Amino acid sequence: MLFNSLEFILFLPIVLVLYFLTPHKVKWGLLLAVSFLFYSFWKPEYLILIITSIIVDYFAAIRIEKTDNLKLKRFFLTVSLVTNLGMLFTFKYLKFFLVNLGVVIPSLYPTPDSPVMKILLPVGISFYTFQTMGYTIDVYKGKLKAERHLGYFALYVSYFPQLVAGPIERASHLLPQFKSINPIKAENLIIGFSRILWGFFKKVVIADRLALFADVIFANPTDYSGFPLIVGILFFTFQIYCDFSGYSDIAIGIAKVMGIDIIENFNIPYSSVNISEFWKRWHISLSSWFRDYLYFPLGGNKKGIPRTYFNLLLVFTLSGFWHGANWTFLVWGILHGIYLIFYKMTSHLFTRLPKQISIVITFIAVSFAWVFFRAKSLNDALYIIRNVFHSINWRGFVPGLTGTDLMLSIVFIAYMTVIHHRFNFNLSRLTDLKPYQQLLFLSITFCLIICFGIFNENKFLYFQF
């Protein structure tokens, strides 16, 4: 079920009313049922994957906690990791590996009617497998007690606001909130519904509007050169931010209305003064997951400079591959690894630059990497890079893009930026305003959605990851 669908507009109010009417001791059951229902709107049979992950990690964590035998602990941790990574590999990467292996060994190349070519990527599998693996690893390390209530643990894995596109939550943060009593609070309602509305604004007014033109450019980049390619890159740079952070805003807002705090996933990343800061502001839940469960266990920056650089490159290569089974994502991840290594080597120079110059340099580097992230193939990405400044001409400019469209896009992006800085990004300061100011902000945002929104139920970009 898409957040920007009619089904969800009807689904959410019913869930919230039932949530506040349901006694606290059985709220978990209601939320678990609606979370499974929410997911089953896409493909009901794929619920078995979430349930498998829930059951395996629930019992594995308990066994890890109960035994003092290190070998047994490692065995049950391995069961958890193999199960989750096995599902992730099968449904997300198996086709990619067989196709590429088939180039070298033709006999292994899958035929069009081969079962592996018909595998569909389960929505959200990259998110909920990482979330539940993080829980098992924390129990193994002794940082967390194993959850004995299967219902609460199942809810932690499948909580519908952040089920299919994050943020990737930690059990130590989310589980206790499910168990606490969350009465209706005016502050939570104001912040929560404001955040939901803001997320919809970023999605349907900005992201989906930019997508109308960015998608045309990246679908056939060889039809363009010069300025159209620049527009395509910049449009996608803001499209992916507004699309993904818009989803996070809606998820955080829904949970806030229920009195539950979900971790922030973005913090004005395009205002970063260097690439290291960018990754502390972009997709925060994923970057912190890789930091805590991969980078630190590899030794982080405590085993010498060469090992630090290797760890960074490995982590970001895997991070790129996490996003999708395509060489373009791999190159995107490697690029960011190289960026971070270069920054660590030259950080003393960056500190001498004016803040505005550092922000521009970081933004350009990030936008350049987005070309590989968005392009359908490496050939398309390389064509764009070779021709983006080849000639500044208007030949074959984006069909349908007018000066008005361009101006509206700039105005909406500027409005979003001002609001982010005014309200400290997460709108928590909205309650500091007077009631009429709150009403004015909400009214303006709502009117912008109604008047300028693109209501074609476009999927959120990170649904494919």
N, C-alpha and C positions, 0 to 999 in steps of 0.2 A: 504494500500500500504506500503510495507516494504522499508526502506531506502536502504537496500542492495539487491534490486531487479532490474531487467532490466527495468521494468515499471517506477521505480522512476528515474533511470539514464536518461531516455528519458523525463520524466515529469519535472524534476527540471530545466534544461536549458531553456525549453520553457517558464516556469513560470517566470524565472528571466528576460528573454528578454522582455516578455510582461509587466512585472512590471516596467521596466525602460522606456518602450515606452509609457506607459499609463499615461495620465495627472494626476497630484496629486489628484485632487478633486474626481476622481473616482477610485483611487488605492484600496480603501477599498472594493469596489465592486468586483474587480478582485480577490483580496486575499480571500474574503469570498467565491466566487464561486469555486476557486481552492481548498480551504480548505474543502468545502463540497464534492467536487469531490474526493479529496485525501481520505477522510474517507469512502466514498461510495464504494471504491474499495473492502472493506472488506465485508460489508453487508449493502446495501443501505437503507433497511427498518429501520435500527437502527439510521439513521439520525433523526428520529422523537424524539428520546430521547434527543439529543443535542438541537434540536429546542424547545422542551418542556422546557428544563432547561433555555434556552435563554429567551423565552417569559415570563415565570413565574418570573424570577429574574429581568428582565428588568422592568416590570410593578410593581412588589413588591417594588423594590428600589425607584421608583418614588413616589409611594404612601407613603412609609416610610418617604421620605424627605418632602413631601407636608404637612403631617398632624402634628399637635402639640400634638395630643392625644396619650399618652403613650400606652394605651391599643391597639389602632389601629396600632401603630408602631410595637408592639409585635405581633399582629395578622398577619400582612403582613410578618414579619420576620419568623414567624412560618410556614406560607404558603410556603415560600422559602425553609426552612430547611426540612419540611416534604416532599415536592416534590422531592428534590434532594436525601435526605436520603432514601426516600421511593423507588425511582428507584434503588438506590444502593443496598438496602436490597433485593428487589425483584429479581434482576438479579444476585447478587453476593452471597447472604447469605441465601435466602429462602430455597434452596435445602439442605444446610448444617443443618439448624435448624430443618427442617422436618425429615430428616434422623436421626439425633441424638435424637429428641423427639420421633421418632418412635421406638427407642430402649427401651424407658421407657413405651410408650403407643403404642403397636404394631398396633393398628387400624389406627394410624396416619402415619404409615410408607408408603411412596409413592411407588407405583408399578413401575416397569421398563417402562411401557407405559404411566405413568402419565405425564401430561403436564409439571409439575415442573421439571421433570427429563430431559426434552428436552430443557430447557432454556440454551441459550448460553450467556456467559459473554461478554457484549459489550466491544470492545477494547477501553481502555482509560477512561472508565466511572469513575474510582476512581480519576482520575486526573481532568477532566473537571468539575465534580460535586464539588470537593473541591475548585477549582479555582473560580467558580461562587458563591459558598456559602461565600467564603471569601469576595467577592465584596459586597454582600448584608449585611453582618455583619459590614463591614467598613462604609457603608452608614448609617446603624442603629446607630452606635456609633458616627456618625458625623465626621468621619475621612475623608470622601470622598463624593463628590457631585454625585448624581445619573446621569448617562449618558443618555442624551435625544435622542441621535442619535442611533436608533435601529441597524443600519448597523455596526457602530463602536463597539457597545457592542457585537453583534453577532460575529464579528471578534475576539474580545478579548477572547471569550469563545472557539472559534474553530480554531484559528490560527494554520495552519497545521504543522509547524516545531515542536511545542511542544504539539500538541493535544493529542497524545495517550500515551506518557510516560514522560511528563513534560519537563523541570522544571515547577512547579506550580507557575504561575506568579501572581503578584498583579496588580490590575487594575490601581492603582496610578502610577505604573511604566510603564506599557505597553500601556495603552490607549493613553496617550499624544504623544507617539512616532508614533502611526498610523496617527495622525493628523498633525504631523510636516513634512516638506519637507525634503526628504532624497535623495540628489543628489548622483550620482556615485562618490565614492572616492576611489583612489588607495589603501589607507591604509585599508579601509574596505574590499576591494576585496582580498588583500593579507592575512589579518588576517582571514577573513571569509573562503576562500577556503583552507587555511592551516588547519583551525580547522575542516573543513569537512573531509579533507584527513586524519587528525590525528584520527578522530572518526572512520573512516573506518579501519584504521590500527588496532586500539584497538579491533574493533569488529571482522573483518574477519581474521586477522593474529594471534591475541592472544586469544580472547574469544572463537571463534568458534573452534580453534585448541585444546584448553584446554577442550572444551565441548566434543570432540570426546572420551576422556578418562574418564572425570568426570561423564558423563552421564552413561557410562557402569558400573562404580563402584556403583553409587547411584541407578541404576535400579535394581541390584541384589547384595546388599552389603553382604548378607550372604555367597556369594561365595568366599569372601576374608577375610583376617585378616592381621594385622600387617602393613607392609610397603605399600601395595597397598591402604589401607584405608587412610594412611597418605597422599599419593599422591592425592587421590581423594578429600580429604578435602582441601589441599593446592591449587589444580587445580581449584576447585570451588570457593575458596576465591578470586582468581585473575580473574576467569571467570566472576563472577557476577559484579566485579568492572569494568572490561574492557568493558563488554557488556552494562551495564547501563550508565557508564560515556561516553562510546563511542557514545551512542544515544544522550546524552546531548551535546556532542561536535558537532555532526552533526547538531542538532537543533540550537545551538548557532551560528554555522558557517553560516548556511543558512540565519538566521535572520541578522547576521552581514553584509553579502553581500548586503542585502536590506537597510542597515543603521540603523537597529533596534538592540538594546542591550537586550538580554535575561539574566536573572540573572544566576550566576554560581550555579551549583548543586553539585560540588565536588571540593575538594581542598587537594589532596594527603592524603586521610584519613588514609592510613596504615602507615603514618609517625606520627600519633598522639601519644602523650606521656601519655594520659589517656583516659578513656572512655567518659568523658565529652567533651574533645576536639574532639574525633572521631565524635560525633554527631553534632559538629559544622562544620565538614568537609565532612560528608557523607549525601547524599540526603538532601542537605541544605534547599531546598524549602519546603520539607515535614516536616522536624524537626522544622523549623521556623513557619510553619503553625500550627502545634500542640502546639508549645510554645505560639504563639500569640492568638490563638482562643480557646484553651482548658486549657493549663497549667496556664497562667496568670489569666484567668477568675475564675479558681478554687482557686486562691489565691497564686499560685506560691510558693515562699519560705518565704512569709510574714506572715504566720499564725502558726508559730511554727514548730519545727523539725518533730514531728509525722505527721502533715498535709503535710509537704513538701514531706516526703517519700511516703505517700499515693498518693499524686498528681503525683509524678514521676512514681510510679508503675501503676497507672491507665492510664496515658498518653501512656506509652510504651506498655501496654497490648492492648490498642486500636490501637496503631500504628502497632503492630504485626497483629492484626485482619484486619486492613486496607489492608494488603498485600495479604490476602487470607482467604477463608473459610475453614480452616483446623486447627486441634489442634496443628500441628507443628508450624504454624505461631504464634499462641497464646503463645506457650512456648517460642519461639524465642523472642517475645516482652517482656514477663515477665522476661526472663533472662537479657535482657538489662536494664530493670527497676531495677532489683536486683544489676546489675553491678554498676549503677549510685548511688544507695543508699549506697552500700559498699564503693564506691569511696569517697562519701561525708563524710562517717564516718572515712575514713583512709587517706584522702588527704594529711594530714601533713606528713605521711610516704612516700607517692609517691614523694613529692618534694625533699626528701633526696636521692632518687635513681638516679644513672647516667641516662642521657637522653636515651642512647641506651637500657638500661635494661627496662626502662619504656615503650619504644616503643615495645620491644619484648613481654612484659607481656600483653600489650593492644592488640597486634596482635594475640596472642594465645587465649585470651578471646573472641575476635571477631570471629576468625576462629572456635572455639568450638561452638559458637552460630549458625554459618552458617550450622552446621550439621543438626540442627532442621529445619532451613529454607529450606534446599534442600531435606531432606529425604521425601519419599512418605508417611511415617507414623511414629508415635512415636516409634513403635516397631523397625523399621529400624534404627531410630536415636539412640535408646538405644543399639542396637546390635553394631553399629559402635563405640560408646563410650566405650563399654565393651571390644571390641576386637581390638581397634586401636593399643594398646601396648601389646596385649596378647602374640603375638609372632612376632618377626621381621623375617618373612619368605617371600619367593617369590612365594609360592604356588598359582597357579591360578592368576598370575599377569595379569594386564590389557591386553586383547588381542589387538595386533597391536601396543602397546607402545614399542618403541625401545629406545636405549640410545640416538640416534640422535634426536628423538622427545623430549625427556626429556631435552637435551641440548639446542635445539632450543627454547623451551618454556622458559627456564631460561634466555637465551640471549635476547629474545624479551621483557621479563618483565624488565630485567635490562636496556635495551635501552629505554623503556618507562619511567622508573624511572629517568634516567639521563636527558632525554628531559624535563620532568616535572619540575625538579629542575633547570635546565639551563634556561628555559624560564618562570619561575615563574608560572608554571602550565598552564595558559590560553593562552599561545603563543602570548600575546599582545606585548612582547618584541621582537618578530620576526622582526618587522619593524626597530628595532635598528641595525640589521645586514646589512652588505653590500649586494647589489643585488646578487652577485655570491654566498654568503653564504646562502641567502634565497633560491636560486635556488637549491643549493646543498642539503639542508634539504628536500625540497619538492621532489627532484628527488630520494633521498634515500628512503624516505617514500613511494613514488609511486612504486618504484621497489620492495620494500619489500611486498607491497600489491599484486602486480602482480605475484611475484615469490612464495610467501608463503601463500597467502590468501586462505581461505576455502570458495569457492563460491557455497554454497548449499542453499542460501537464508534462513538461520536459523532465526527464529523470535527472536526479542530482548526479553530478559527474562521478562522485566517489562511490556510487552504487556499484560501479563496474569493478571496484577493487576489493 
